[in-house]
Amino acid sequence: MLPMKAATNKYSLNLVYKDTKFRLSQMDQNAGALGAAMLIRNNIIGL
């Protein structure tokens, strides 16, 4: 996770980086599909 933290620190505002927490997902291969489904649901239903 160090490269991801370094890139976030380099390319984001200090305030954003300071408040960001990095965690490993336990969702495995389903994370992308579930995230896409949630975005679609939120845009259609307006939640």
PDB file of N, CA, C, O and CB in Angstrom:
ATOM      1  N   MET A   1       0.811  -1.197   0.000  1.00  0.00           N
ATOM      2  CA  MET A   1       0.000   0.000   0.000  1.00  0.00           C
ATOM      3  C   MET A   1       0.855   1.262   0.000  1.00  0.00           C
ATOM      4  O   MET A   1       0.327   2.360  -0.181  1.00  0.00           O
ATOM      5  CB  MET A   1      -0.923  -0.002   1.192  1.00  0.00           C
ATOM      6  N   LEU A   2       2.131   1.130   0.194  1.00  0.00           N
ATOM      7  CA  LEU A   2       3.004   2.299   0.232  1.00  0.00           C
ATOM      8  C   LEU A   2       2.971   3.107  -1.070  1.00  0.00           C
ATOM      9  O   LEU A   2       2.902   4.334  -0.997  1.00  0.00           O
ATOM     10  CB  LEU A   2       4.420   1.865   0.524  1.00  0.00           C
ATOM     11  N   PRO A   3       3.019   2.481  -2.267  1.00  0.00           N
ATOM     12  CA  PRO A   3       2.940   3.285  -3.491  1.00  0.00           C
ATOM     13  C   PRO A   3       1.631   4.064  -3.605  1.00  0.00           C
ATOM     14  O   PRO A   3       1.620   5.195  -4.090  1.00  0.00           O
ATOM     15  CB  PRO A   3       3.101   2.393  -4.702  1.00  0.00           C
ATOM     16  N   MET A   4       0.528   3.461  -3.159  1.00  0.00           N
ATOM     17  CA  MET A   4      -0.759   4.142  -3.210  1.00  0.00           C
ATOM     18  C   MET A   4      -0.772   5.336  -2.252  1.00  0.00           C
ATOM     19  O   MET A   4      -1.283   6.401  -2.598  1.00  0.00           O
ATOM     20  CB  MET A   4      -1.899   3.163  -2.868  1.00  0.00           C
ATOM     21  N   LYS A   5      -0.225   5.168  -1.075  1.00  0.00           N
ATOM     22  CA  LYS A   5      -0.162   6.265  -0.108  1.00  0.00           C
ATOM     23  C   LYS A   5       0.737   7.389  -0.624  1.00  0.00           C
ATOM     24  O   LYS A   5       0.414   8.568  -0.479  1.00  0.00           O
ATOM     25  CB  LYS A   5       0.350   5.755   1.255  1.00  0.00           C
ATOM     26  N   ALA A   6       1.868   7.015  -1.226  1.00  0.00           N
ATOM     27  CA  ALA A   6       2.790   8.022  -1.745  1.00  0.00           C
ATOM     28  C   ALA A   6       2.150   8.825  -2.875  1.00  0.00           C
ATOM     29  O   ALA A   6       2.301  10.046  -2.928  1.00  0.00           O
ATOM     30  CB  ALA A   6       4.080   7.359  -2.236  1.00  0.00           C
ATOM     31  N   ALA A   7       1.437   8.152  -3.778  1.00  0.00           N
ATOM     32  CA  ALA A   7       0.783   8.851  -4.885  1.00  0.00           C
ATOM     33  C   ALA A   7      -0.339   9.753  -4.376  1.00  0.00           C
ATOM     34  O   ALA A   7      -0.517  10.863  -4.877  1.00  0.00           O
ATOM     35  CB  ALA A   7       0.228   7.842  -5.901  1.00  0.00           C
ATOM     36  N   THR A   8      -1.083   9.292  -3.399  1.00  0.00           N
ATOM     37  CA  THR A   8      -2.150  10.115  -2.829  1.00  0.00           C
ATOM     38  C   THR A   8      -1.573  11.341  -2.147  1.00  0.00           C
ATOM     39  O   THR A   8      -2.120  12.437  -2.271  1.00  0.00           O
ATOM     40  CB  THR A   8      -2.989   9.303  -1.835  1.00  0.00           C
ATOM     41  N   ASN A   9      -0.493  11.170  -1.440  1.00  0.00           N
ATOM     42  CA  ASN A   9       0.166  12.293  -0.777  1.00  0.00           C
ATOM     43  C   ASN A   9       0.694  13.294  -1.803  1.00  0.00           C
ATOM     44  O   ASN A   9       0.613  14.504  -1.592  1.00  0.00           O
ATOM     45  CB  ASN A   9       1.314  11.793   0.116  1.00  0.00           C
ATOM     46  N   LYS A  10       1.227  12.795  -2.899  1.00  0.00           N
ATOM     47  CA  LYS A  10       1.827  13.662  -3.913  1.00  0.00           C
ATOM     48  C   LYS A  10       0.780  14.441  -4.707  1.00  0.00           C
ATOM     49  O   LYS A  10       0.984  15.616  -5.009  1.00  0.00           O
ATOM     50  CB  LYS A  10       2.676  12.837  -4.861  1.00  0.00           C
ATOM     51  N   TYR A  11      -0.342  13.797  -5.049  1.00  0.00           N
ATOM     52  CA  TYR A  11      -1.302  14.385  -5.980  1.00  0.00           C
ATOM     53  C   TYR A  11      -2.579  14.924  -5.337  1.00  0.00           C
ATOM     54  O   TYR A  11      -3.478  15.365  -6.054  1.00  0.00           O
ATOM     55  CB  TYR A  11      -1.670  13.375  -6.991  1.00  0.00           C
ATOM     56  N   SER A  12      -2.683  14.902  -4.030  1.00  0.00           N
ATOM     57  CA  SER A  12      -3.893  15.426  -3.399  1.00  0.00           C
ATOM     58  C   SER A  12      -3.536  16.559  -2.439  1.00  0.00           C
ATOM     59  O   SER A  12      -2.373  16.787  -2.108  1.00  0.00           O
ATOM     60  CB  SER A  12      -4.650  14.302  -2.653  1.00  0.00           C
ATOM     61  N   LEU A  13      -4.570  17.247  -2.014  1.00  0.00           N
ATOM     62  CA  LEU A  13      -4.363  18.311  -1.036  1.00  0.00           C
ATOM     63  C   LEU A  13      -3.985  17.703   0.307  1.00  0.00           C
ATOM     64  O   LEU A  13      -4.431  16.606   0.644  1.00  0.00           O
ATOM     65  CB  LEU A  13      -5.629  19.190  -0.899  1.00  0.00           C
ATOM     66  N   ASN A  14      -3.179  18.400   1.061  1.00  0.00           N
ATOM     67  CA  ASN A  14      -2.723  17.898   2.353  1.00  0.00           C
ATOM     68  C   ASN A  14      -3.904  17.597   3.281  1.00  0.00           C
ATOM     69  O   ASN A  14      -3.883  16.610   4.017  1.00  0.00           O
ATOM     70  CB  ASN A  14      -1.780  18.911   3.011  1.00  0.00           C
ATOM     71  N   LEU A  15      -4.924  18.442   3.246  1.00  0.00           N
ATOM     72  CA  LEU A  15      -6.100  18.242   4.095  1.00  0.00           C
ATOM     73  C   LEU A  15      -6.793  16.922   3.756  1.00  0.00           C
ATOM     74  O   LEU A  15      -7.223  16.195   4.652  1.00  0.00           O
ATOM     75  CB  LEU A  15      -7.085  19.418   3.937  1.00  0.00           C
ATOM     76  N   VAL A  16      -6.900  16.617   2.470  1.00  0.00           N
ATOM     77  CA  VAL A  16      -7.526  15.369   2.035  1.00  0.00           C
ATOM     78  C   VAL A  16      -6.674  14.186   2.461  1.00  0.00           C
ATOM     79  O   VAL A  16      -7.191  13.212   3.007  1.00  0.00           O
ATOM     80  CB  VAL A  16      -7.733  15.361   0.508  1.00  0.00           C
ATOM     81  N   TYR A  17      -5.392  14.262   2.219  1.00  0.00           N
ATOM     82  CA  TYR A  17      -4.507  13.142   2.541  1.00  0.00           C
ATOM     83  C   TYR A  17      -4.461  12.881   4.041  1.00  0.00           C
ATOM     84  O   TYR A  17      -4.426  11.731   4.477  1.00  0.00           O
ATOM     85  CB  TYR A  17      -3.099  13.411   2.016  1.00  0.00           C
ATOM     86  N   LYS A  18      -4.460  13.944   4.820  1.00  0.00           N
ATOM     87  CA  LYS A  18      -4.358  13.803   6.276  1.00  0.00           C
ATOM     88  C   LYS A  18      -5.550  13.037   6.849  1.00  0.00           C
ATOM     89  O   LYS A  18      -5.400  12.284   7.811  1.00  0.00           O
ATOM     90  CB  LYS A  18      -4.258  15.184   6.937  1.00  0.00           C
ATOM     91  N   ASP A  19      -6.729  13.227   6.263  1.00  0.00           N
ATOM     92  CA  ASP A  19      -7.947  12.597   6.776  1.00  0.00           C
ATOM     93  C   ASP A  19      -8.277  11.272   6.094  1.00  0.00           C
ATOM     94  O   ASP A  19      -9.302  10.665   6.406  1.00  0.00           O
ATOM     95  CB  ASP A  19      -9.108  13.538   6.617  1.00  0.00           C
ATOM     96  N   THR A  20      -7.437  10.811   5.176  1.00  0.00           N
ATOM     97  CA  THR A  20      -7.712   9.579   4.430  1.00  0.00           C
ATOM     98  C   THR A  20      -7.155   8.371   5.167  1.00  0.00           C
ATOM     99  O   THR A  20      -6.018   8.381   5.637  1.00  0.00           O
ATOM    100  CB  THR A  20      -7.115   9.657   3.016  1.00  0.00           C
ATOM    101  N   LYS A  21      -7.975   7.330   5.259  1.00  0.00           N
ATOM    102  CA  LYS A  21      -7.541   6.067   5.858  1.00  0.00           C
ATOM    103  C   LYS A  21      -7.530   4.999   4.768  1.00  0.00           C
ATOM    104  O   LYS A  21      -8.486   4.874   4.003  1.00  0.00           O
ATOM    105  CB  LYS A  21      -8.474   5.648   7.050  1.00  0.00           C
ATOM    106  N   PHE A  22      -6.469   4.249   4.704  1.00  0.00           N
ATOM    107  CA  PHE A  22      -6.333   3.184   3.719  1.00  0.00           C
ATOM    108  C   PHE A  22      -6.571   1.843   4.402  1.00  0.00           C
ATOM    109  O   PHE A  22      -6.029   1.566   5.472  1.00  0.00           O
ATOM    110  CB  PHE A  22      -4.933   3.221   3.044  1.00  0.00           C
ATOM    111  N   ARG A  23      -7.392   1.020   3.760  1.00  0.00           N
ATOM    112  CA  ARG A  23      -7.676  -0.313   4.290  1.00  0.00           C
ATOM    113  C   ARG A  23      -7.722  -1.307   3.142  1.00  0.00           C
ATOM    114  O   ARG A  23      -8.037  -0.950   2.007  1.00  0.00           O
ATOM    115  CB  ARG A  23      -9.012  -0.328   5.081  1.00  0.00           C
ATOM    116  N   LEU A  24      -7.404  -2.557   3.448  1.00  0.00           N
ATOM    117  CA  LEU A  24      -7.537  -3.621   2.468  1.00  0.00           C
ATOM    118  C   LEU A  24      -8.975  -4.116   2.476  1.00  0.00           C
ATOM    119  O   LEU A  24      -9.576  -4.296   3.536  1.00  0.00           O
ATOM    120  CB  LEU A  24      -6.547  -4.781   2.760  1.00  0.00           C
ATOM    121  N   SER A  25      -9.515  -4.331   1.294  1.00  0.00           N
ATOM    122  CA  SER A  25     -10.883  -4.806   1.169  1.00  0.00           C
ATOM    123  C   SER A  25     -10.966  -6.305   1.411  1.00  0.00           C
ATOM    124  O   SER A  25     -10.043  -7.050   1.082  1.00  0.00           O
ATOM    125  CB  SER A  25     -11.438  -4.466  -0.206  1.00  0.00           C
ATOM    126  N   GLN A  26     -12.063  -6.733   1.981  1.00  0.00           N
ATOM    127  CA  GLN A  26     -12.319  -8.156   2.169  1.00  0.00           C
ATOM    128  C   GLN A  26     -13.318  -8.662   1.138  1.00  0.00           C
ATOM    129  O   GLN A  26     -13.805  -9.787   1.254  1.00  0.00           O
ATOM    130  CB  GLN A  26     -12.833  -8.429   3.586  1.00  0.00           C
ATOM    131  N   MET A  27     -13.632  -7.848   0.131  1.00  0.00           N
ATOM    132  CA  MET A  27     -14.648  -8.192  -0.856  1.00  0.00           C
ATOM    133  C   MET A  27     -14.086  -8.971  -2.042  1.00  0.00           C
ATOM    134  O   MET A  27     -14.850  -9.459  -2.874  1.00  0.00           O
ATOM    135  CB  MET A  27     -15.318  -6.940  -1.348  1.00  0.00           C
ATOM    136  N   ASP A  28     -12.797  -9.090  -2.129  1.00  0.00           N
ATOM    137  CA  ASP A  28     -12.138  -9.825  -3.214  1.00  0.00           C
ATOM    138  C   ASP A  28     -12.542  -9.296  -4.581  1.00  0.00           C
ATOM    139  O   ASP A  28     -12.491  -8.089  -4.816  1.00  0.00           O
ATOM    140  CB  ASP A  28     -12.466 -11.309  -3.121  1.00  0.00           C
ATOM    141  N   GLN A  29     -12.939 -10.177  -5.480  1.00  0.00           N
ATOM    142  CA  GLN A  29     -13.221  -9.812  -6.869  1.00  0.00           C
ATOM    143  C   GLN A  29     -14.579  -9.144  -7.047  1.00  0.00           C
ATOM    144  O   GLN A  29     -14.861  -8.622  -8.126  1.00  0.00           O
ATOM    145  CB  GLN A  29     -13.150 -11.035  -7.740  1.00  0.00           C
ATOM    146  N   ASN A  30     -15.417  -9.144  -6.035  1.00  0.00           N
ATOM    147  CA  ASN A  30     -16.759  -8.555  -6.153  1.00  0.00           C
ATOM    148  C   ASN A  30     -16.779  -7.048  -5.926  1.00  0.00           C
ATOM    149  O   ASN A  30     -17.801  -6.411  -6.182  1.00  0.00           O
ATOM    150  CB  ASN A  30     -17.690  -9.214  -5.170  1.00  0.00           C
ATOM    151  N   ALA A  31     -15.705  -6.473  -5.464  1.00  0.00           N
ATOM    152  CA  ALA A  31     -15.696  -5.059  -5.082  1.00  0.00           C
ATOM    153  C   ALA A  31     -16.038  -4.146  -6.256  1.00  0.00           C
ATOM    154  O   ALA A  31     -16.845  -3.230  -6.101  1.00  0.00           O
ATOM    155  CB  ALA A  31     -14.336  -4.681  -4.517  1.00  0.00           C
ATOM    156  N   GLY A  32     -15.454  -4.370  -7.400  1.00  0.00           N
ATOM    157  CA  GLY A  32     -15.723  -3.511  -8.565  1.00  0.00           C
ATOM    158  C   GLY A  32     -17.161  -3.594  -9.021  1.00  0.00           C
ATOM    159  O   GLY A  32     -17.783  -2.571  -9.306  1.00  0.00           O
ATOM    160  N   ALA A  33     -17.700  -4.805  -9.095  1.00  0.00           N
ATOM    161  CA  ALA A  33     -19.080  -4.992  -9.534  1.00  0.00           C
ATOM    162  C   ALA A  33     -20.060  -4.384  -8.534  1.00  0.00           C
ATOM    163  O   ALA A  33     -21.032  -3.744  -8.935  1.00  0.00           O
ATOM    164  CB  ALA A  33     -19.380  -6.482  -9.728  1.00  0.00           C
ATOM    165  N   LEU A  34     -19.822  -4.575  -7.251  1.00  0.00           N
ATOM    166  CA  LEU A  34     -20.716  -4.001  -6.247  1.00  0.00           C
ATOM    167  C   LEU A  34     -20.634  -2.478  -6.237  1.00  0.00           C
ATOM    168  O   LEU A  34     -21.650  -1.803  -6.071  1.00  0.00           O
ATOM    169  CB  LEU A  34     -20.382  -4.553  -4.861  1.00  0.00           C
ATOM    170  N   GLY A  35     -19.441  -1.938  -6.410  1.00  0.00           N
ATOM    171  CA  GLY A  35     -19.297  -0.482  -6.469  1.00  0.00           C
ATOM    172  C   GLY A  35     -20.025   0.108  -7.662  1.00  0.00           C
ATOM    173  O   GLY A  35     -20.685   1.139  -7.537  1.00  0.00           O
ATOM    174  N   ALA A  36     -19.912  -0.534  -8.819  1.00  0.00           N
ATOM    175  CA  ALA A  36     -20.619  -0.069 -10.018  1.00  0.00           C
ATOM    176  C   ALA A  36     -22.128  -0.147  -9.816  1.00  0.00           C
ATOM    177  O   ALA A  36     -22.854   0.768 -10.203  1.00  0.00           O
ATOM    178  CB  ALA A  36     -20.205  -0.900 -11.248  1.00  0.00           C
ATOM    179  N   ALA A  37     -22.598  -1.227  -9.218  1.00  0.00           N
ATOM    180  CA  ALA A  37     -24.034  -1.381  -8.964  1.00  0.00           C
ATOM    181  C   ALA A  37     -24.539  -0.299  -8.014  1.00  0.00           C
ATOM    182  O   ALA A  37     -25.638   0.225  -8.199  1.00  0.00           O
ATOM    183  CB  ALA A  37     -24.331  -2.773  -8.383  1.00  0.00           C
ATOM    184  N   MET A  38     -23.750   0.034  -7.006  1.00  0.00           N
ATOM    185  CA  MET A  38     -24.159   1.076  -6.063  1.00  0.00           C
ATOM    186  C   MET A  38     -24.199   2.450  -6.729  1.00  0.00           C
ATOM    187  O   MET A  38     -25.088   3.248  -6.434  1.00  0.00           O
ATOM    188  CB  MET A  38     -23.210   1.105  -4.864  1.00  0.00           C
ATOM    189  N   LEU A  39     -23.257   2.737  -7.617  1.00  0.00           N
ATOM    190  CA  LEU A  39     -23.267   4.013  -8.341  1.00  0.00           C
ATOM    191  C   LEU A  39     -24.498   4.119  -9.226  1.00  0.00           C
ATOM    192  O   LEU A  39     -25.145   5.165  -9.266  1.00  0.00           O
ATOM    193  CB  LEU A  39     -21.993   4.167  -9.188  1.00  0.00           C
ATOM    194  N   ILE A  40     -24.824   3.057  -9.929  1.00  0.00           N
ATOM    195  CA  ILE A  40     -26.002   3.040 -10.792  1.00  0.00           C
ATOM    196  C   ILE A  40     -27.260   3.224  -9.950  1.00  0.00           C
ATOM    197  O   ILE A  40     -28.119   4.043 -10.277  1.00  0.00           O
ATOM    198  CB  ILE A  40     -26.074   1.720 -11.598  1.00  0.00           C
ATOM    199  N   ARG A  41     -27.362   2.466  -8.875  1.00  0.00           N
ATOM    200  CA  ARG A  41     -28.533   2.570  -7.999  1.00  0.00           C
ATOM    201  C   ARG A  41     -28.708   3.984  -7.461  1.00  0.00           C
ATOM    202  O   ARG A  41     -29.815   4.523  -7.445  1.00  0.00           O
ATOM    203  CB  ARG A  41     -28.414   1.587  -6.838  1.00  0.00           C
ATOM    204  N   ASN A  42     -27.592   4.582  -7.018  1.00  0.00           N
ATOM    205  CA  ASN A  42     -27.670   5.927  -6.448  1.00  0.00           C
ATOM    206  C   ASN A  42     -28.071   6.955  -7.501  1.00  0.00           C
ATOM    207  O   ASN A  42     -28.798   7.901  -7.199  1.00  0.00           O
ATOM    208  CB  ASN A  42     -26.332   6.317  -5.823  1.00  0.00           C
ATOM    209  N   ASN A  43     -27.601   6.775  -8.735  1.00  0.00           N
ATOM    210  CA  ASN A  43     -27.945   7.736  -9.789  1.00  0.00           C
ATOM    211  C   ASN A  43     -29.378   7.571 -10.271  1.00  0.00           C
ATOM    212  O   ASN A  43     -30.025   8.559 -10.617  1.00  0.00           O
ATOM    213  CB  ASN A  43     -26.994   7.588 -10.962  1.00  0.00           C
ATOM    214  N   ILE A  44     -29.882   6.355 -10.303  1.00  0.00           N
ATOM    215  CA  ILE A  44     -31.247   6.137 -10.779  1.00  0.00           C
ATOM    216  C   ILE A  44     -32.265   6.463  -9.694  1.00  0.00           C
ATOM    217  O   ILE A  44     -33.246   7.161  -9.947  1.00  0.00           O
ATOM    218  CB  ILE A  44     -31.423   4.692 -11.249  1.00  0.00           C
ATOM    219  N   ILE A  45     -32.035   5.963  -8.497  1.00  0.00           N
ATOM    220  CA  ILE A  45     -32.992   6.173  -7.413  1.00  0.00           C
ATOM    221  C   ILE A  45     -32.782   7.541  -6.757  1.00  0.00           C
ATOM    222  O   ILE A  45     -33.725   8.135  -6.233  1.00  0.00           O
ATOM    223  CB  ILE A  45     -32.866   5.054  -6.362  1.00  0.00           C
ATOM    224  N   GLY A  46     -31.569   8.025  -6.789  1.00  0.00           N
ATOM    225  CA  GLY A  46     -31.266   9.322  -6.201  1.00  0.00           C
ATOM    226  C   GLY A  46     -30.976   9.275  -4.723  1.00  0.00           C
ATOM    227  O   GLY A  46     -31.257  10.236  -4.007  1.00  0.00           O
ATOM    228  N   LEU A  47     -30.424   8.187  -4.254  1.00  0.00           N
ATOM    229  CA  LEU A  47     -30.082   8.083  -2.839  1.00  0.00           C
ATOM    230  C   LEU A  47     -28.770   8.753  -2.548  1.00  0.00           C
ATOM    231  O   LEU A  47     -28.323   8.763  -1.401  1.00  0.00           O
ATOM    232  CB  LEU A  47     -30.025   6.638  -2.405  1.00  0.00           C
TER     233      LEU A  47
END
